[in-house]
Amino acid sequence: MSRKTLDSVRSLSHIFGSLSLALILTLAAMGQQADPATQTPSQAHVHEHSRKGTDQANDQSMQGMHHQENVDMNMTGQVVSFLPSPHASSGTGWQPASVPNYIWMTSRGGWDLMAHGTIFITFNHQGGPRGAGKAESTNYLMAMEQHRLGKGTLLLRQMFSAESLTSPHPGFPQLFQTGETFHGQPLVDHQHPHNVFAELSAYYTLPVSEKISWLLYGGPAAEPALGPVTYIHRVSASENPGAPLGHHLQDSTHTSFGVITTGLVVGRVKVEGSAFNGREPNEQRWSIQTAAWDSWSFRVSAAPTRNWTAQYSYGRLMHPEALEPGNEKRQTASVSYNRPLSGGNWATTLVWGRKHKEIDGSIQNSYLAESTLNFLRRNYAYTRLELVDKDELFPADESHPSFRIGAYTFGGVRDLWQGSLGQVGLGADVTFYSKPAALDAVYGNDPVSFHIFLRLRPGLYRHGH
């Protein structure tokens, strides 16, 4: 890429970032004028949980906390809030407040106890000469415990994954996917399994005034304020067993071993910053690999209504790649929309992610649009459309050529069983690709990939159940 072209790309990226930040602030300003009472409450939102025996004074105190960030569940259900809940997100990220929650929950001894997760049992066929067909399982389980602490609320999270046992070697087959290593070699055309300890964190929020609250978050395995809510937790990606090809340009820091984040929620806008260990997890998927907090990020988020959120984030990661020297700068912007429907839900997310490798000045961009429609209660249709720059497809080539890859996924799920304890769905999807002709000799002219799977998760939480 010529210097002139590189400068143009950098200029466009900065313009895009500035426009994204302006959009976030504009949406927030528009949202401030909206009447929260006119917003449709979620059919399934966790923070509307009511616990018997809570006295009136405590209810009033909790309503103030609920107004700030919806982190408390001991609510009478009288307040309809516009701000998202961390029970339905990852790290300190925001999904729309109206998203449905598939979760188990109860209360014991002053603690609100929650658990949710998903298991996909899949036959995965990746087409073309570099493809493969294998049985596998992507999965995670998250437990949460919440309690009053002083005038604020403490939320503890533990997220676990058994993918180190349920992924075929060297990882989940996925054409054009790159990132992390296996037996000391770069992973190509495979998605790495997630760590056993995917999150071990604490999240504390404290009301400062009627419209301002302070947050403190972190832990030995946690997610810095960088990127959108990770795809594992996004409702718009909830039926898709595969990872986005742009994962390592958008939300790959969702498991970082050592994170501290603080910030303020002011009305419908949140501003936060993180210090964290920017190195990728190594191949010991069962260990916690703490290191210095040598990387940083900041994020501005907005929740103009119950159905919309947006964010812009920027970070500098020190030596993130196990086999590549140098540091990286990352930028992301995203917009999420969720709309509860009669007998279903519609969730959509748009994401832009950018990686700038300082060692050679190279830049990769990624663009994602994904959407999931739940209709007639038991049926789901989903899509994921991506354009991603990939410069790690041929690690032995010292010139590191970059290729623009497109991946277009279309799928559906039918729930075979729905109950308060869980849901079991049967699904399938197919992915088509676009790529430069120079890759035809390696990947084939028109590779096609597909999944056939069972999806298991908790039942949909409904207020009053």
Secondary structure, DSSP 8 states (H G I E B T S, - for coil): --HHHHHHHHHHHHHHHHHHHHHHHHHHHHHHTS-GGGS---SS-GGG---TT--HHHHHHHHHHHHHH-------S-----S--GGGSSTT----TT---B-EEEEETTEEEEEEEEEEEEEEE--STT--EEEEEEEEEEEEEEEEETTEEEEEEEEE--HHHHS-TTSEEEEEEEEEEETTEEEEEEE----SEEEEEEEEEEE-SSSEEEEEEEEEEB--S-SSS-TTT-GGGTT--S--TTHHHHTGGGSBSSEEEEEEEETTEEEEEEEE--S---S-TTS-------EEEEEEEEEEETTEEEEEEEEEESS--SSS-S-EEEEEEEEEEEEEETTEEEEEEEEEEEEEETTT--EEEEEEEEEEEEETTTEEEEEEEEEEEES-S-TT-TT---EEEEEEEEEEEEEEEE-SS-EEEEEEEEEEEE--GGGHHHH-SS-EEEEEEEEEE--B--TT-
